[in-house]
Amino acid sequence: MANERSPSSLRSQSRPVAGAGNNGDWPERGQAAIASESLLLGRASVTIAHEGMNYILRATRAGKLILTK
């Protein structure tokens, strides 16, 4: 896909996220916070492949995220 980004480019866009723990600071050691915009790239939903299963991450009009199998 033309808009696909490599995992290293997504890591470089990681930043502190309010509500991600530690009062908006970086997450606990060993955890990563990735902005939802980096995953969705302007789309309403994306499919995430994880351990042989596909999940759909969808952003609602109200600004919520829903992850389904």
PELINDA-V471378 format. One record per run of one state. SS is the DSSP state (~ for helix, > for strand, _ for the rest). FROM is the first residue (numbers start at 1). LEN is the number of residues. Records with the same first field share a line. If there is no record, write none. Layout:
# PELINDA-V471378
SS: FROM-LEN / FROM-LEN
This chain:
# PELINDA-V471378
_: 1-6 / 13-9 / 25-11 / 41-4 / 51-2 / 60-5 / 69-1
~: 7-6 / 22-3 / 36-5
>: 45-6 / 53-7 / 65-4
